[in-house]
Amino acid sequence: MSSIGRSIGLRLREASAAGRVPFVLASHAVLIVLANYLAWSLRFDGAVPPEFVVTMVGTLPWLLGIRLATFVPFGLYGGLWRYTGVWDLWRILLAVFTSSLLLYVLVVQRLGPAVYPRSIGIIDSVLLVCFLGGVRLIWRLLPGAILRPRRGRRVLIVGAGDAGEMIVREMRRGASYQPVGFIDNDPAKVGRTIHGVTVLGTADELPRVLLTTRPAEVLIAIPSAGADAIRSLVRQLEPFKLPITTLPSLSQIVNGTVGVKQIRPLAIEDLLSRSQIPLSPEDARQLIQGKRILVTGAGGSIGSELCRQIAVLEPATLILYERYENSLYAIANDLADRNTACAVRPIIGDITDTCRVDAVFAEHRPEIIFHAAAHKHVPLMEANPCEAVKNNVTGTRTVAEAAQRHGVELFVLISTDKAANPANVMGATKRVAELVTQAMSARGTTRFATVRFGNVLGSNGSVIPRMVDQIRAGGPVTVTHPEIQRYFMLIPEAVQLVLRAAVLAHGRETFVLDMGTQLRVLDVARNLIRLCGFVPEEEIPITFVGLRPGEKLVEELVGDGETLEPAGTDKIFRVKWPALDTSDLPSQVDALIRAALAGRSDDVVRHLGLVVPNFRPAGSGTHHEIPPPVMPRPRKAALAPLPAAAAAASVPVFGGGSPDVFHSARAARLQGS
């Protein structure tokens, strides 16, 4: 009993602190009396006999006392009615049931059914639950439905599922958004309502619904939607100058709920054809924790993200090796701002400088090396083949040989899909680097592994930042060929692949990610223009400039004679190499490097062909091409754009949101006209 008393006292103190007890207590008392009176009236069809009126009045004090006291431990006096939900209804049910049971034991049972009919208790309880729940529901709905005017940004929601229901419920509580309707692919939902918002049609009817509802924004509320479905929606929205927003994906929703604060602009990353590959942090932590890790090219796009993800895994020391001081300074400060627990050692040095590399290895004694330093731009390497060899071949061999001399445990080479059947100097030099490290795996204790992946979104000098700059300048956006296709992946995803390869590596492996289907660069350009707030080919033109030297229409992940086999983990494959005779490789690589040091570009290309027999340099007449798969061209909707009033409401964004792209592009076009 003492515990019950303490519970009641605690509930009363909580309710008193809210300053609402008198009002709530009085309202509950009125509802209790009203429910009891109606129960007697319903039992006797509105004409209660005098003898039962005496019973009703005589038991009323007991009824009030028992119910009001029982409501205390169930917390019915302390809740905020405007946030009433299922949990509050459950507490009401328990409180009414408990108080009715106590009333029956203490009062009704003693009077007997002849004096106090049992049906009165049942009717009274049902009515009281309805009254207590109904008052709270009215209190919750009244401010939004009557007292507060309906304003806010008009938004059309795509997806009438759980996420759509939750986001509409959130919108109803605030004044920032006004949901005007749903779009859902389930025909059975059309015409139904969710929290008063109607499902207006399917995705095929989206243009008609847009013209009817005139929203200021389209919200994609389908966390499980694949990139194909999102790209289809973006194509349908091309004629309409409306911003597109979305909600986090299923993997990003932590507690299973979504809210208006999680609404964000749709980004180009959402249009990738493949879900990201999860990496077990414990596996990577076991590899990295307490080790001395060296990252070459630490200031580059891949290298810097490698440093960020490795630092979280608690290495003993993280050595940043980079020849560009500005890039090195930026990543060193970034890691310092993140308060990483490991010791960070930023070092300026060139991977082709044998003495510098040896000195760094001798001082810091790295145990694992991630070799990310490389020249990567295809057109520049076509024009400067000697420099490509110096950095990509000489630098890789220098660091790999130092790793063997100093007893490094693991060396991970970051390669590219362009190393498979290379058609350009950059890909050929990376293929030579793969051969060099594979040959070195046959001797010494250092384990060597290679990772191949495709284009990385947002990396320095990649296609996406260039297109954004072109859009900012008012266009045109340049694409080399209408049918050119590429694999795309995110920088964090690429780094996860590198770390996963390091976990799986036993030596002499080349790992490849299952990157889904290749995307047409033309489609990427159109989507990017749309996400920046423009209509492709009307406001921002797209021009074709022709394939650049060494450029393929379609990239490959494996070369001639290579096959893929499972690597023992989801969506990661191991390249099975053909039997290679590497006896002449050292002398061939030496001749290649001598030609590069002497500046003989023609000899460099010739020697690359000797080391990599399937290298087909530009202009050789035997350019290695694969017919691109047949892909449907995007169809332009034959509908007029929204009127100016609706179009003016749009806020064009890209990624995290950059309205300056919209305004600067428009200014450039006006100036040009």
MARKEDO-909379 format. One line per field, with one value per residue (C-alpha): x, y, z; residue number from 1. Coordinates in Angstrom, 1 decimal, padded with zeros to 4 digits. Example, Ala and Ser with C-alpha at 12.3 -4.5 7.8 and 13.67 -1.06 7.14 Angstrom:
2
px	[012.3/013.7]
py	[-004.5/-001.1]
pz	[007.8/007.1]
k	[1/2]
This chain:
673
px	[000.0/002.9/004.2/000.7/000.6/004.0/002.8/-000.4/001.6/004.1/001.4/-000.3/002.9/003.6/000.0/000.2/003.5/001.6/-000.9/-003.8/-005.2/-008.3/-009.5/-008.8/-010.3/-013.5/-013.9/-013.4/-016.0/-018.5/-017.9/-018.2/-021.6/-022.8/-021.8/-023.5/-026.7/-026.9/-026.2/-029.3/-031.4/-030.4/-031.1/-034.6/-035.4/-035.2/-037.7/-035.7/-038.0/-038.0/-036.4/-033.5/-033.1/-032.4/-029.8/-028.2/-027.9/-026.8/-023.9/-022.8/-020.3/-018.8/-018.6/-016.8/-014.4/-013.3/-013.0/-011.1/-008.7/-008.1/-007.3/-004.3/-001.9/-002.8/-001.6/-004.9/-004.3/-000.8/-000.9/-000.9/-004.2/-003.0/-000.6/-003.2/-002.5/-003.1/-001.1/-003.4/-006.5/-005.0/-004.4/-008.1/-009.3/-007.2/-008.2/-012.0/-011.8/-010.0/-012.3/-015.4/-014.0/-013.4/-016.9/-018.4/-016.5/-017.0/-020.6/-022.5/-021.9/-023.3/-026.4/-027.3/-028.6/-032.1/-031.0/-028.1/-028.4/-025.1/-025.8/-025.4/-021.7/-021.1/-023.0/-021.4/-017.9/-018.3/-019.7/-017.0/-014.2/-015.8/-016.2/-012.6/-011.1/-013.4/-012.6/-008.9/-009.3/-011.3/-008.8/-006.0/-007.9/-009.5/-006.5/-005.5/-009.0/-010.6/-008.5/-005.3/-005.8/-004.5/-001.3/002.0/003.8/001.5/003.0/002.0/003.1/004.1/003.6/000.5/002.2/003.5/006.0/003.3/000.9/003.6/004.7/001.1/000.4/003.5/002.4/-001.1/000.6/002.5/002.0/005.0/003.3/-000.1/-000.6/-002.8/-003.0/-001.3/000.0/000.3/000.8/-001.8/-005.1/-007.0/-005.9/-007.1/-010.0/-009.2/-008.1/-005.3/-005.8/-008.1/-005.7/-007.0/-005.1/-005.7/-004.2/-001.4/002.0/000.8/-001.7/000.9/000.9/-002.9/-002.8/-000.1/-002.1/-005.2/-003.6/-000.9/001.5/004.7/006.7/006.6/007.7/008.7/007.7/008.8/011.9/012.1/011.8/014.6/016.6/014.7/011.4/012.8/014.4/011.0/009.3/012.0/011.4/007.7/008.4/010.8/008.2/007.2/009.5/008.8/011.4/011.5/012.2/012.4/012.8/015.6/016.0/015.1/018.8/018.9/015.7/016.9/013.8/011.3/009.6/009.9/009.2/009.1/012.7/013.9/012.6/015.5/016.1/016.4/020.1/021.8/022.9/019.3/019.3/022.0/020.9/022.3/021.9/025.0/026.9/026.9/030.2/030.5/032.3/033.6/035.4/037.1/037.8/039.6/041.8/042.6/042.4/045.8/047.6/049.9/048.1/049.6/047.4/049.1/047.3/045.7/044.4/042.5/038.8/039.2/042.3/040.7/037.5/039.7/041.4/038.1/036.7/040.0/040.3/037.0/038.3/040.9/044.3/047.4/048.7/047.3/050.0/048.9/051.3/050.5/052.6/050.1/050.4/046.9/045.1/047.2/046.5/042.8/042.4/044.7/042.6/039.4/040.6/041.7/038.2/036.7/038.7/040.0/041.5/044.4/047.7/047.7/051.0/050.6/053.7/054.5/056.2/056.2/055.5/058.2/060.9/062.5/064.6/061.6/059.4/062.1/062.7/059.0/058.6/061.7/060.4/056.7/056.8/053.4/051.7/048.9/049.1/046.2/047.8/045.3/047.9/047.5/046.9/043.3/042.1/041.9/042.3/045.2/047.0/046.5/048.3/051.0/051.7/055.2/053.8/051.1/053.8/055.9/053.1/050.9/053.6/056.9/055.1/053.2/056.4/058.3/055.8/055.2/059.0/059.3/056.4/058.3/061.6/060.0/057.8/054.4/051.6/049.1/049.2/045.9/046.1/043.2/042.6/039.9/037.5/039.5/042.2/040.1/040.9/042.4/041.6/043.6/047.0/045.5/043.8/046.9/049.2/046.8/046.8/050.6/050.4/048.1/050.5/053.5/051.8/050.5/054.0/055.4/052.9/054.8/057.8/058.0/055.5/053.5/050.0/049.0/045.3/043.7/040.3/038.6/035.6/033.9/033.3/033.0/030.3/031.6/035.3/037.7/037.4/034.7/031.7/029.1/031.0/031.8/028.1/027.1/029.6/028.2/024.6/025.7/027.1/023.8/024.8/025.3/026.0/028.4/028.2/030.7/028.3/024.5/025.0/028.1/027.5/029.4/029.2/028.7/029.2/029.5/032.8/031.9/030.7/034.0/035.9/033.8/034.7/038.4/038.1/036.1/038.8/041.4/039.4/039.1/042.6/044.9/047.2/047.2/043.4/041.6/038.2/035.3/032.0/028.7/027.8/024.5/023.8/025.7/023.9/023.8/025.7/023.0/020.4/022.6/023.0/019.2/018.5/021.1/019.6/016.2/017.5/019.0/015.5/015.6/013.9/016.5/017.0/014.7/016.3/019.7/020.8/022.8/025.4/027.5/031.2/032.3/034.3/037.7/040.9/041.0/037.3/035.1/031.3/030.9/033.2/034.1/034.9/036.9/039.3/039.9/040.5/039.3/036.2/034.4/033.8/032.2/034.4/032.5/030.5/027.5/027.9/031.7/033.5/037.0/038.6/040.0/043.1/044.3/047.7/050.3/054.0/055.5/059.2/059.7/057.6/060.5/062.5/059.4/058.5/062.1/062.0/058.7/059.9/063.1/061.1/058.9/061.9/063.4/060.2/059.6/055.8/055.6/057.9/055.8/052.7/054.5/055.9/052.5/051.2/054.0/053.2/049.5/048.7/045.0/045.8/044.2/045.5/043.5/044.1/045.3/042.4/041.6/039.9/038.3/034.5/031.5/028.1/026.1/023.0/019.7/018.3/015.1/015.5/013.7/010.3/009.3/005.8/003.6/002.2/002.5/004.4/002.5/001.4/003.9/002.4/003.1/006.4/007.6/007.0/009.8/013.1/015.6/018.2/021.0/022.3/022.1/020.5/022.1/019.8/022.8/023.0/019.5/020.0/023.5/022.5/019.5/021.6/024.1/021.4/019.8/023.2/023.9/020.6]
py	[000.0/002.3/002.0/002.8/005.9/007.0/006.5/008.6/011.3/011.4/011.7/014.5/016.4/016.1/017.3/020.1/021.3/021.7/024.0/022.3/020.1/022.2/022.4/018.8/017.6/019.6/018.5/014.8/015.2/016.7/013.9/011.2/012.6/013.0/009.5/008.0/010.0/009.0/005.3/005.3/007.1/004.7/001.7/002.9/004.5/008.1/007.4/006.4/005.0/007.0/004.2/004.0/007.8/007.4/004.7/006.9/009.9/007.9/006.1/009.2/010.4/006.9/006.9/010.3/009.5/006.1/007.3/010.5/008.8/005.9/008.4/009.7/006.7/006.3/009.9/011.2/014.6/015.3/014.7/017.4/016.9/018.5/015.5/012.8/009.5/005.8/005.5/008.0/006.1/002.9/004.6/005.8/002.3/000.9/003.7/003.3/-000.5/-000.4/002.2/000.3/-002.9/-001.1/000.4/-003.0/-004.6/-001.7/-000.6/-002.4/-005.9/-004.9/-003.3/-006.2/-006.2/-005.5/-002.1/-001.4/-003.1/-004.6/-003.1/000.4/-000.2/-001.4/001.4/004.0/002.7/002.8/006.3/007.6/006.2/007.9/011.2/011.2/010.2/012.5/015.6/015.1/014.5/017.6/019.6/018.3/019.0/022.3/024.6/023.2/022.9/026.1/028.4/028.4/029.5/027.1/028.6/027.2/025.9/023.9/020.4/017.4/014.2/011.2/008.0/007.3/004.7/004.8/007.6/009.7/009.2/010.3/013.3/014.6/014.1/016.2/018.9/019.1/020.0/022.9/025.8/025.4/023.0/022.6/019.1/019.4/015.7/012.3/010.4/006.7/003.8/001.6/002.2/000.9/004.0/006.5/008.5/007.5/010.1/010.1/012.7/014.5/014.5/012.7/010.4/012.1/009.7/007.4/008.3/008.2/011.0/013.2/015.9/016.2/016.4/019.1/021.3/020.8/021.3/023.9/022.9/024.8/021.7/017.9/015.7/012.1/010.3/006.7/005.8/002.4/003.8/002.7/005.0/003.9/005.0/008.3/009.0/008.3/010.8/013.4/012.9/013.4/016.6/018.0/020.4/021.9/024.3/022.8/021.9/018.3/017.2/013.8/012.0/009.9/006.4/003.4/002.9/006.5/006.4/005.6/005.3/004.3/007.8/010.7/014.4/017.7/018.5/015.5/016.9/017.7/018.6/015.7/015.3/013.6/010.9/009.8/008.9/006.3/002.9/001.0/001.0/001.7/-001.3/-001.6/-002.2/-003.9/-001.3/-004.1/-005.9/-002.8/-001.8/-005.1/-004.4/-000.7/-000.3/000.3/000.1/002.6/003.6/005.5/007.0/008.3/011.1/012.0/015.3/014.0/013.1/009.5/009.9/012.5/010.4/007.4/009.5/010.5/007.0/005.4/008.0/006.9/003.3/004.3/003.6/004.3/006.7/008.1/009.3/011.6/011.6/014.3/016.5/019.4/021.5/023.1/019.8/018.3/021.4/021.1/017.4/017.8/020.7/018.7/015.8/018.2/019.8/016.3/015.7/012.3/010.2/009.0/010.8/012.5/013.1/015.3/014.8/016.6/014.3/012.8/009.1/009.1/010.3/007.1/008.8/010.7/007.6/005.5/008.2/008.4/004.6/004.3/007.1/006.1/002.3/002.0/-001.3/-000.8/001.4/002.7/003.9/006.6/008.9/008.9/011.0/010.3/012.7/010.8/013.8/015.3/011.9/011.4/014.7/013.9/010.2/010.6/012.2/009.5/006.8/008.7/009.1/006.0/003.5/004.8/006.1/002.9/000.8/003.1/002.9/-000.8/-001.6/000.5/-001.4/-004.7/-003.4/-002.1/-005.1/-003.5/-006.0/-004.8/-002.6/-001.7/-000.2/002.0/001.4/002.2/000.4/002.1/-000.4/-003.2/-003.4/000.1/002.5/005.4/006.1/006.7/003.3/001.6/003.0/001.9/-001.6/-001.6/-000.6/-003.6/-005.9/-004.5/-005.0/-008.5/-009.6/-008.3/-010.4/-013.5/-012.4/-011.0/-011.0/-007.9/-008.7/-006.7/-006.1/-003.9/-002.2/-001.2/001.2/003.6/007.3/009.0/011.7/015.0/014.2/016.9/017.6/015.0/015.4/016.6/019.7/020.6/020.4/022.5/025.2/025.1/025.4/028.3/030.0/029.6/026.7/024.9/021.6/019.6/015.9/014.0/011.5/010.9/007.2/007.4/005.5/005.4/003.7/006.1/005.8/008.0/008.9/007.3/004.2/004.0/004.3/001.6/-000.7/000.0/-000.8/-003.9/-005.0/-004.5/-006.7/-009.5/-009.3/-012.3/-011.2/-010.8/-010.1/-007.5/-006.6/-005.1/-003.7/-004.8/-001.3/-002.1/-000.7/002.1/005.4/007.5/010.7/012.5/011.4/012.5/015.9/016.2/015.2/017.6/020.5/019.6/019.4/022.9/024.3/024.5/022.8/020.7/021.8/024.7/026.9/025.1/023.6/020.4/020.1/017.1/017.7/014.3/011.5/012.7/010.8/007.5/007.7/004.6/004.7/002.0/001.2/-002.4/-003.9/-006.9/-007.2/-009.9/-013.2/-012.0/-013.4/-012.5/-014.8/-014.2/-012.7/-014.1/-011.0/-009.2/-007.4/-007.6/-009.7/-010.9/-010.8/-014.1/-013.4/-015.5/-017.2/-014.4/-014.7/-011.9/-012.9/-010.0/-007.5/-005.9/-005.2/-004.0/-001.6/-000.4/000.4/002.1/004.3/005.2/006.4/008.5/010.0/010.8/012.5/010.2/010.1/007.9/005.3/005.5/004.6/001.8/000.3/000.5/-001.7/-004.2/-004.4/-004.3/-006.3/-005.4/-001.6/000.0/003.6/006.3/006.6/002.9/001.9/-000.9/001.0/-001.4/-000.8/-002.7/-002.0/-000.1/-001.7/-000.4/002.1/004.1/007.8/010.0/011.2/014.8/015.3/017.1/019.4/023.1/024.3/025.6/029.2/031.9/032.2/028.5/028.5/031.5/029.6/027.1/027.2/025.4/023.4/021.0/018.6/020.6/023.5/026.2/028.9/030.8/028.3/029.3/033.0/033.2/030.9/033.1/036.3/034.8/033.9/037.4/039.0/036.8/037.8]
pz	[000.0/000.7/-002.9/-004.2/-001.9/-003.2/-006.8/-006.2/-004.5/-007.3/-009.9/-008.0/-007.7/-011.5/-012.3/-009.8/-011.4/-014.6/-013.0/-014.7/-011.9/-010.9/-014.5/-015.4/-012.1/-012.6/-016.2/-015.2/-012.4/-014.8/-017.4/-014.7/-013.5/-017.1/-018.1/-015.0/-015.6/-019.2/-018.3/-016.0/-018.6/-021.3/-019.0/-018.3/-021.7/-020.3/-017.4/-014.3/-011.5/-008.2/-006.2/-008.7/-008.6/-004.9/-005.7/-008.4/-006.1/-003.1/-005.0/-006.9/-004.1/-004.1/-007.9/-008.0/-005.2/-006.5/-010.2/-009.4/-007.0/-009.5/-012.3/-010.3/-010.6/-014.3/-015.0/-016.4/-014.8/-016.1/-019.8/-022.5/-024.3/-027.6/-027.9/-027.2/-028.9/-028.7/-025.4/-023.7/-024.9/-023.4/-020.0/-020.1/-020.7/-017.8/-015.5/-016.2/-016.0/-012.7/-011.1/-012.3/-010.7/-007.4/-007.6/-008.1/-005.2/-002.7/-003.6/-006.3/-004.9/-001.5/-002.9/-005.2/-008.8/-007.7/-006.4/-008.7/-012.2/-013.5/-016.9/-015.5/-014.8/-018.3/-020.0/-017.7/-018.4/-022.2/-022.1/-019.8/-022.0/-025.0/-023.2/-021.7/-025.1/-027.1/-025.1/-025.5/-029.2/-029.7/-027.7/-030.0/-033.2/-032.3/-032.6/-036.0/-037.5/-036.2/-034.3/-036.5/-040.2/-042.8/-044.2/-045.2/-048.3/-050.5/-051.0/-053.0/-051.4/-053.5/-051.4/-049.3/-047.1/-043.5/-044.2/-046.0/-043.1/-040.5/-042.5/-043.0/-039.3/-038.6/-041.1/-039.5/-036.2/-037.6/-040.0/-042.3/-044.8/-046.2/-047.8/-050.8/-051.8/-052.2/-055.3/-054.9/-057.4/-055.6/-057.5/-054.5/-052.5/-055.0/-053.5/-050.0/-047.4/-044.8/-042.0/-044.3/-047.3/-050.4/-052.6/-055.9/-058.4/-059.4/-060.7/-064.3/-063.4/-061.8/-064.5/-064.3/-060.5/-060.6/-062.9/-060.6/-057.2/-058.1/-055.3/-054.5/-053.8/-054.5/-051.6/-052.4/-049.2/-050.1/-048.1/-049.8/-053.4/-055.7/-057.9/-061.0/-059.5/-058.4/-061.8/-063.4/-061.2/-062.0/-065.7/-065.2/-063.3/-066.0/-067.6/-064.1/-062.3/-058.9/-056.2/-055.4/-051.8/-050.2/-046.9/-045.5/-046.9/-044.7/-043.7/-042.5/-040.4/-036.9/-034.8/-037.5/-037.7/-040.0/-039.5/-041.3/-040.0/-042.1/-045.4/-047.6/-051.3/-053.7/-054.6/-057.5/-055.1/-054.8/-058.5/-058.3/-059.5/-056.5/-052.8/-050.8/-049.5/-045.7/-044.0/-040.6/-038.5/-036.2/-039.0/-040.1/-036.5/-035.8/-038.8/-038.1/-034.3/-032.7/-036.0/-037.7/-041.0/-043.9/-046.7/-049.8/-051.7/-048.4/-049.6/-052.6/-052.8/-052.0/-049.8/-047.5/-047.0/-046.3/-043.6/-042.1/-041.9/-040.7/-037.9/-036.5/-036.2/-033.6/-035.3/-033.2/-035.8/-039.0/-041.4/-044.2/-047.1/-049.7/-052.0/-052.3/-049.1/-049.4/-049.7/-046.8/-044.7/-045.3/-044.3/-041.3/-040.0/-040.8/-038.6/-035.9/-035.8/-035.5/-032.3/-033.5/-030.8/-032.9/-033.5/-036.9/-038.7/-041.9/-044.1/-047.4/-049.8/-053.4/-053.9/-056.6/-054.2/-052.9/-050.2/-048.8/-048.8/-047.1/-044.5/-043.7/-043.5/-041.2/-038.9/-038.6/-039.4/-041.0/-040.7/-043.3/-046.5/-048.6/-051.8/-053.2/-054.8/-058.6/-061.7/-062.8/-065.5/-068.8/-071.3/-069.3/-069.2/-072.9/-073.4/-070.8/-070.9/-069.4/-066.2/-066.0/-065.9/-063.4/-060.9/-061.4/-062.2/-060.7/-057.6/-057.0/-057.4/-055.1/-052.3/-052.8/-052.7/-049.6/-048.0/-048.6/-047.3/-044.1/-043.3/-043.9/-043.3/-046.0/-049.1/-050.7/-054.2/-055.3/-059.0/-061.5/-063.9/-066.6/-066.0/-067.5/-071.2/-071.1/-073.9/-072.5/-070.9/-067.5/-067.5/-068.9/-066.2/-063.5/-065.0/-064.9/-061.3/-060.7/-062.4/-060.4/-057.0/-058.0/-059.0/-055.7/-053.8/-054.9/-052.7/-049.2/-046.4/-047.4/-048.6/-051.7/-052.7/-055.4/-055.5/-058.7/-058.8/-061.2/-061.3/-057.9/-057.6/-056.4/-056.6/-057.6/-061.3/-061.9/-064.2/-061.6/-060.3/-063.9/-064.9/-061.9/-062.9/-066.5/-065.1/-062.9/-066.0/-067.8/-069.9/-072.1/-070.3/-072.4/-072.9/-075.1/-076.7/-076.4/-075.6/-073.3/-070.0/-066.7/-063.4/-060.6/-056.8/-053.8/-052.2/-048.8/-050.6/-052.5/-049.3/-047.7/-050.5/-050.0/-046.2/-047.0/-049.4/-046.8/-044.4/-047.0/-048.4/-048.1/-050.9/-054.7/-054.9/-057.0/-055.6/-057.6/-056.4/-057.9/-059.1/-060.7/-064.2/-065.9/-066.3/-069.4/-068.7/-070.8/-068.2/-065.4/-067.0/-067.5/-063.9/-062.6/-064.5/-063.2/-059.6/-060.0/-060.8/-064.6/-067.5/-069.5/-073.1/-072.7/-070.1/-070.0/-073.3/-073.6/-076.4/-077.6/-078.1/-079.2/-077.5/-076.1/-076.9/-075.0/-074.0/-074.2/-074.7/-072.0/-069.1/-068.1/-064.7/-065.9/-068.8/-071.4/-069.8/-066.3/-064.6/-061.4/-058.5/-055.1/-052.5/-049.6/-048.8/-050.2/-053.5/-053.5/-056.1/-056.6/-060.1/-061.1/-063.1/-066.0/-065.7/-066.4/-067.2/-065.2/-065.8/-068.2/-066.2/-064.2/-067.4/-069.3/-066.5/-066.3/-070.0/-069.6/-066.7/-068.6/-071.6/-069.3/-067.5/-070.9/-072.0/-075.0/-075.2/-078.3/-076.6/-073.5/-075.3/-077.2/-074.0/-072.3/-075.2/-074.4/-070.7/-071.2/-074.4/-074.4/-074.3/-077.3/-077.4/-079.1/-082.8/-083.1/-085.2/-082.8/-080.1/-077.7/-077.6/-076.2/-077.8/-075.2/-073.9/-075.4/-073.0/-073.6/-074.2/-071.8/-073.2/-072.7/-071.3/-073.8/-071.1/-070.6/-067.5/-064.5/-064.6/-063.5/-060.1/-059.3/-061.0/-059.1/-055.9/-056.6/-054.8/-057.0/-055.2/-055.7/-053.0/-049.8/-051.6/-053.6/-054.9/-056.2/-059.0/-060.1/-059.9/-061.4/-064.3/-065.1/-064.9/-067.3/-069.8/-069.6/-070.0/-073.1/-074.7]
k	[1/2/3/4/5/6/7/8/9/10/11/12/13/14/15/16/17/18/19/20/21/22/23/24/25/26/27/28/29/30/31/32/33/34/35/36/37/38/39/40/41/42/43/44/45/46/47/48/49/50/51/52/53/54/55/56/57/58/59/60/61/62/63/64/65/66/67/68/69/70/71/72/73/74/75/76/77/78/79/80/81/82/83/84/85/86/87/88/89/90/91/92/93/94/95/96/97/98/99/100/101/102/103/104/105/106/107/108/109/110/111/112/113/114/115/116/117/118/119/120/121/122/123/124/125/126/127/128/129/130/131/132/133/134/135/136/137/138/139/140/141/142/143/144/145/146/147/148/149/150/151/152/153/154/155/156/157/158/159/160/161/162/163/164/165/166/167/168/169/170/171/172/173/174/175/176/177/178/179/180/181/182/183/184/185/186/187/188/189/190/191/192/193/194/195/196/197/198/199/200/201/202/203/204/205/206/207/208/209/210/211/212/213/214/215/216/217/218/219/220/221/222/223/224/225/226/227/228/229/230/231/232/233/234/235/236/237/238/239/240/241/242/243/244/245/246/247/248/249/250/251/252/253/254/255/256/257/258/259/260/261/262/263/264/265/266/267/268/269/270/271/272/273/274/275/276/277/278/279/280/281/282/283/284/285/286/287/288/289/290/291/292/293/294/295/296/297/298/299/300/301/302/303/304/305/306/307/308/309/310/311/312/313/314/315/316/317/318/319/320/321/322/323/324/325/326/327/328/329/330/331/332/333/334/335/336/337/338/339/340/341/342/343/344/345/346/347/348/349/350/351/352/353/354/355/356/357/358/359/360/361/362/363/364/365/366/367/368/369/370/371/372/373/374/375/376/377/378/379/380/381/382/383/384/385/386/387/388/389/390/391/392/393/394/395/396/397/398/399/400/401/402/403/404/405/406/407/408/409/410/411/412/413/414/415/416/417/418/419/420/421/422/423/424/425/426/427/428/429/430/431/432/433/434/435/436/437/438/439/440/441/442/443/444/445/446/447/448/449/450/451/452/453/454/455/456/457/458/459/460/461/462/463/464/465/466/467/468/469/470/471/472/473/474/475/476/477/478/479/480/481/482/483/484/485/486/487/488/489/490/491/492/493/494/495/496/497/498/499/500/501/502/503/504/505/506/507/508/509/510/511/512/513/514/515/516/517/518/519/520/521/522/523/524/525/526/527/528/529/530/531/532/533/534/535/536/537/538/539/540/541/542/543/544/545/546/547/548/549/550/551/552/553/554/555/556/557/558/559/560/561/562/563/564/565/566/567/568/569/570/571/572/573/574/575/576/577/578/579/580/581/582/583/584/585/586/587/588/589/590/591/592/593/594/595/596/597/598/599/600/601/602/603/604/605/606/607/608/609/610/611/612/613/614/615/616/617/618/619/620/621/622/623/624/625/626/627/628/629/630/631/632/633/634/635/636/637/638/639/640/641/642/643/644/645/646/647/648/649/650/651/652/653/654/655/656/657/658/659/660/661/662/663/664/665/666/667/668/669/670/671/672/673]
